Amino acid sequence: MAGGYGMAKVAFIGLGVMGYPMAGHLKVKGGHDVAVYNRTFAKAEKWAAEFGGKAFRTPAEAAKDADFVFTCVGNDDDLRSVTVAKGGVLEGMKPGAILVDNTTASAEVARELDAAAKEKGCGFVDAPVSGGQAGAENGVLTVMCGGDEATFEKARPVIDAYARMVGLMGPAGAGQLTKMINQICIAGLVQGLAEGIHFGKKAGLDIEKVVEVISKGAAGSWQMENRHKTMNAGKYDHGFAVDWMRKDLDIVLSEARRNGAKLPVTALVDQFYADVQEMGGSRWDTSSLLARLERR
């Protein structure tokens, strides 16, 4: 039994830096029969040639006959265009099939899709991921899910193909809300790490030695462990881009306005990322907050 589910018919919509390897894991590690769609058809053809699967020209065609349909696109509007719009997956999905959305989007659109899927007799799970490009390539993503328990339990063994940790956080939208918390925690943490390294350099300390010691104590974090070397070297091409972080923080701050949460540090760090964009760092990774501190 592949991935604890047996071989399922799977469609994967959106083959970006995350989706491309995730779809690959569903085929290779999960042992599933995978059909793909990408806005740029050549990318879908390349994936099909590399992994052995079929590329389709519309999301609806890719989703036809699939037991599970995965989406991993840019934002709420992209998501609507591949799901509920004409030619979207819900047009092609059979009753009883499950739509799993890996996009980082709003909780609002997750609830919309849940309702639209139910209308078609289909299941829905919002399942945003954390772990970046490396996590996707290595199949060790953390997946935060929202949906009803029965649907989640059916989808979980299939999701396992690209995940290290999969959790059901509550009803539809709860996965997206959990991803927002993930980004809130990262924003303040990266700024703290950037300030620490900046201070250490100004104080004339050996950053490697400093991190070797403090990373074993209460200041230690994934970011420190994985990013201090590249930050110290001024290299910012290691993962999640500033443009994408700003998109995520926009979702976070909009939700906070709705629910009344106070996020002063997150709002400030969002503005710092706007400064990085103005410096030409739109495609730098999120650790580039240090470059902002170091600019002359």
C-alpha positions as CSV (number, residue, x, y, z in Angstrom):
1,M,0.0,0.0,0.0
2,A,1.6,3.2,-1.2
3,G,1.6,6.0,1.5
4,G,-1.0,4.0,3.5
5,Y,-3.7,4.7,1.0
6,G,-3.0,2.4,-1.9
7,M,-2.6,3.9,-5.3
8,A,-4.9,6.8,-5.8
9,K,-5.6,8.9,-8.8
10,V,-4.2,12.3,-8.0
11,A,-4.2,15.7,-9.9
12,F,-1.8,18.4,-9.0
13,I,-2.5,22.0,-10.0
14,G,0.4,24.5,-9.9
15,L,4.0,23.4,-10.4
16,G,6.0,26.3,-8.9
17,V,9.0,25.9,-6.7
18,M,6.9,24.1,-4.1
19,G,4.3,22.3,-6.2
20,Y,6.8,20.8,-8.7
21,P,8.7,18.7,-6.1
22,M,5.5,18.0,-4.0
23,A,3.8,16.5,-7.1
24,G,7.0,14.5,-7.6
25,H,6.8,13.0,-4.1
26,L,3.1,12.0,-4.7
27,K,4.2,10.1,-7.7
28,V,7.5,8.6,-6.5
29,K,7.2,8.2,-2.7
30,G,3.4,7.9,-2.6
31,G,3.2,5.6,-5.7
32,H,0.1,7.5,-7.0
33,D,-1.1,8.0,-10.5
34,V,-0.5,11.7,-10.9
35,A,-1.9,14.1,-13.6
36,V,-0.7,17.7,-13.6
37,Y,-1.7,21.2,-14.8
38,N,0.4,24.4,-14.8
39,R,-0.4,27.8,-16.2
40,T,2.7,27.5,-18.4
41,F,2.0,24.2,-20.2
42,A,5.7,23.6,-20.9
43,K,6.3,23.2,-17.2
44,A,3.6,20.6,-16.9
45,E,5.1,18.7,-19.9
46,K,8.6,18.9,-18.3
47,W,7.2,17.4,-15.1
48,A,5.3,14.6,-16.9
49,A,8.5,13.7,-18.8
50,E,10.6,13.7,-15.6
51,F,8.2,11.8,-13.3
52,G,6.0,9.9,-15.7
53,G,2.5,11.3,-15.6
54,K,0.1,13.2,-17.8
55,A,0.0,16.9,-18.4
56,F,-3.3,18.6,-19.1
57,R,-4.3,22.0,-20.6
58,T,-7.0,22.9,-18.1
59,P,-7.4,22.2,-14.3
60,A,-10.9,20.6,-15.0
61,E,-9.3,18.0,-17.4
62,A,-6.5,17.2,-14.9
63,A,-9.1,16.7,-12.1
64,K,-11.4,14.4,-14.1
65,D,-11.6,11.0,-12.4
66,A,-9.1,12.0,-9.7
67,D,-9.7,10.8,-6.1
68,F,-7.6,13.7,-4.8
69,V,-6.9,17.1,-6.3
70,F,-4.1,19.2,-4.9
71,T,-3.7,22.9,-5.6
72,C,-0.6,25.0,-4.9
73,V,-0.8,28.5,-6.5
74,G,0.0,32.1,-5.8
75,N,-2.9,33.8,-4.0
76,D,-6.6,33.9,-3.4
77,D,-7.4,35.1,-7.0
78,D,-5.1,32.4,-8.6
79,L,-6.8,29.9,-6.4
80,R,-10.3,30.9,-7.5
81,S,-9.2,30.8,-11.1
82,V,-8.1,27.1,-10.9
83,T,-11.0,25.9,-8.7
84,V,-14.3,27.7,-9.1
85,A,-13.9,29.6,-12.3
86,K,-14.8,28.1,-15.7
87,G,-12.4,25.2,-16.5
88,G,-11.5,25.0,-12.8
89,V,-11.0,21.7,-10.9
90,L,-14.5,21.7,-9.4
91,E,-15.9,21.5,-12.9
92,G,-14.1,18.2,-13.5
93,M,-14.1,16.6,-10.0
94,K,-16.3,13.5,-9.4
95,P,-18.6,13.3,-6.3
96,G,-16.6,12.0,-3.3
97,A,-13.3,13.3,-4.6
98,I,-11.3,15.5,-2.2
99,L,-9.7,18.9,-2.9
100,V,-6.6,19.6,-0.9
101,D,-5.3,23.2,-1.2
102,N,-1.6,23.8,-0.3
103,T,-1.7,27.5,-1.3
104,T,-1.0,30.0,1.5
105,A,-4.2,32.0,1.2
106,S,-6.9,33.6,3.3
107,A,-9.1,31.7,5.7
108,E,-12.0,33.4,3.9
109,V,-11.2,31.7,0.5
110,A,-10.8,28.4,2.3
111,R,-14.3,28.6,3.7
112,E,-15.6,29.6,0.2
113,L,-13.9,26.5,-1.4
114,D,-15.2,24.3,1.4
115,A,-18.8,25.4,0.6
116,A,-18.3,25.1,-3.2
117,A,-16.8,21.6,-2.8
118,K,-19.7,20.4,-0.6
119,E,-22.1,21.7,-3.2
120,K,-20.5,19.3,-5.7
121,G,-20.5,16.4,-3.2
122,C,-16.7,16.7,-2.8
123,G,-14.5,17.1,0.3
124,F,-12.1,20.0,1.0
125,V,-9.0,20.5,3.2
126,D,-7.1,23.7,3.4
127,A,-3.5,22.5,3.9
128,P,-0.9,25.3,3.7
129,V,2.7,24.2,4.2
130,S,5.8,25.4,6.0
131,G,9.4,24.3,5.3
132,G,10.2,26.3,2.2
133,Q,11.7,25.0,-1.1
134,A,14.1,22.7,0.7
135,G,11.3,21.1,2.7
136,A,9.3,20.6,-0.5
137,E,12.3,19.1,-2.4
138,N,13.1,16.8,0.6
139,G,9.5,15.9,1.2
140,V,9.6,17.0,4.8
141,L,7.0,19.9,4.9
142,T,4.8,20.7,7.9
143,V,1.2,20.7,6.8
144,M,-1.5,22.6,8.8
145,C,-4.9,21.5,7.9
146,G,-8.5,22.7,8.2
147,G,-11.6,20.6,7.4
148,D,-13.8,17.9,8.9
149,E,-12.1,14.9,10.5
150,A,-13.4,12.2,8.1
151,T,-12.2,14.1,5.0
152,F,-8.8,14.8,6.7
153,E,-8.3,11.2,7.7
154,K,-8.9,10.1,4.0
155,A,-6.5,12.8,2.7
156,R,-3.8,12.4,5.3
157,P,-2.1,9.2,4.0
158,V,-1.8,10.9,0.6
159,I,-0.4,14.2,2.0
160,D,2.1,12.1,4.0
161,A,4.1,11.7,0.7
162,Y,5.6,15.2,1.0
163,A,5.2,15.8,4.7
164,R,7.1,15.3,8.0
165,M,4.2,16.7,10.2
166,V,0.5,16.8,9.3
167,G,-2.1,18.1,11.8
168,L,-5.8,18.9,11.7
169,M,-6.2,22.3,13.4
170,G,-10.0,22.7,13.2
171,P,-12.7,23.3,10.6
172,A,-12.1,24.8,7.1
173,G,-9.9,27.9,7.4
174,A,-8.1,26.7,10.5
175,G,-5.1,25.5,8.4
176,Q,-4.7,29.0,6.9
177,L,-5.1,30.7,10.3
178,T,-2.3,28.4,11.7
179,K,-0.1,29.2,8.8
180,M,-0.6,32.9,9.6
181,I,0.6,32.2,13.2
182,N,3.7,30.5,11.6
183,Q,4.5,33.6,9.6
184,I,3.9,35.9,12.6
185,C,6.4,33.9,14.6
186,I,9.0,33.9,11.8
187,A,8.7,37.6,11.1
188,G,9.8,38.8,14.6
189,L,12.3,36.0,14.9
190,V,14.2,36.8,11.7
191,Q,14.3,40.5,12.6
192,G,15.8,39.5,16.0
193,L,18.4,37.3,14.4
194,A,19.3,40.0,11.9
195,E,19.7,42.6,14.7
196,G,21.8,40.1,16.7
197,I,24.2,39.4,13.8
198,H,24.4,43.1,13.0
199,F,25.2,44.0,16.6
200,G,27.8,41.2,16.8
201,K,29.6,42.5,13.6
202,K,29.6,46.1,15.0
203,A,31.1,44.8,18.2
204,G,33.9,43.0,16.3
205,L,32.9,39.5,17.4
206,D,33.3,36.3,15.4
207,I,29.7,35.5,14.4
208,E,30.5,31.8,13.9
209,K,31.8,31.5,17.4
210,V,28.9,33.5,18.9
211,V,26.3,31.4,17.1
212,E,28.0,28.2,18.1
213,V,27.5,29.1,21.7
214,I,24.1,30.9,21.8
215,S,22.4,28.5,19.4
216,K,22.7,25.8,22.1
217,G,20.7,28.0,24.6
218,A,17.4,29.8,24.7
219,A,18.2,32.0,21.6
220,G,18.5,28.9,19.4
221,S,16.1,28.5,16.4
222,W,15.7,26.9,13.0
223,Q,16.4,30.2,11.4
224,M,19.6,30.6,13.4
225,E,20.8,27.1,12.7
226,N,20.0,27.3,8.9
227,R,20.5,30.9,8.0
228,H,23.3,32.5,10.2
229,K,26.1,31.4,7.8
230,T,24.5,32.8,4.7
231,M,23.3,36.0,6.5
232,N,26.8,36.6,7.8
233,A,28.1,36.1,4.2
234,G,25.5,38.5,2.8
235,K,24.0,35.7,0.6
236,Y,20.2,35.9,0.3
237,D,19.2,33.4,-2.3
238,H,18.3,30.5,0.0
239,G,14.5,30.0,-0.1
240,F,11.4,31.9,0.6
241,A,11.3,35.3,-1.2
242,V,10.5,38.6,0.3
243,D,7.7,39.2,-2.2
244,W,6.0,36.0,-0.9
245,M,6.5,36.9,2.7
246,R,4.9,40.3,2.1
247,K,1.9,38.6,0.5
248,D,1.6,36.3,3.5
249,L,1.9,39.2,6.0
250,D,-0.7,41.1,4.1
251,I,-3.1,38.2,4.7
252,V,-2.0,38.1,8.4
253,L,-2.6,41.8,8.9
254,S,-6.0,41.8,7.1
255,E,-7.1,38.9,9.3
256,A,-5.9,40.7,12.5
257,R,-7.9,43.8,11.5
258,R,-10.9,41.4,11.3
259,N,-10.4,39.5,14.6
260,G,-8.9,42.4,16.6
261,A,-5.5,40.8,17.3
262,K,-2.7,43.3,18.0
263,L,0.4,42.6,15.9
264,P,2.8,45.6,16.4
265,V,6.0,43.6,15.7
266,T,4.5,41.9,12.6
267,A,3.3,45.2,11.2
268,L,6.7,46.7,11.7
269,V,8.6,43.8,10.1
270,D,6.2,44.0,7.2
271,Q,7.4,47.6,6.7
272,F,11.0,46.5,7.0
273,Y,10.4,44.0,4.2
274,A,8.9,46.8,2.1
275,D,12.3,48.6,2.6
276,V,14.1,45.5,1.4
277,Q,11.9,45.5,-1.8
278,E,12.8,49.1,-2.4
279,M,16.5,48.1,-2.1
280,G,15.9,45.7,-5.0
281,G,15.6,42.6,-2.8
282,S,12.1,41.4,-3.9
283,R,13.5,38.0,-4.7
284,W,16.0,37.8,-1.8
285,D,15.0,35.3,0.9
286,T,13.4,36.5,4.2
287,S,16.8,36.6,6.1
288,S,17.7,39.7,4.0
289,L,16.4,41.9,6.8
290,L,20.0,42.0,7.8
291,A,20.9,43.8,4.4
292,R,18.5,46.5,5.5
293,L,20.4,47.1,8.7
294,E,23.7,47.0,6.9
295,R,22.9,49.5,4.1
296,R,25.1,52.5,4.2
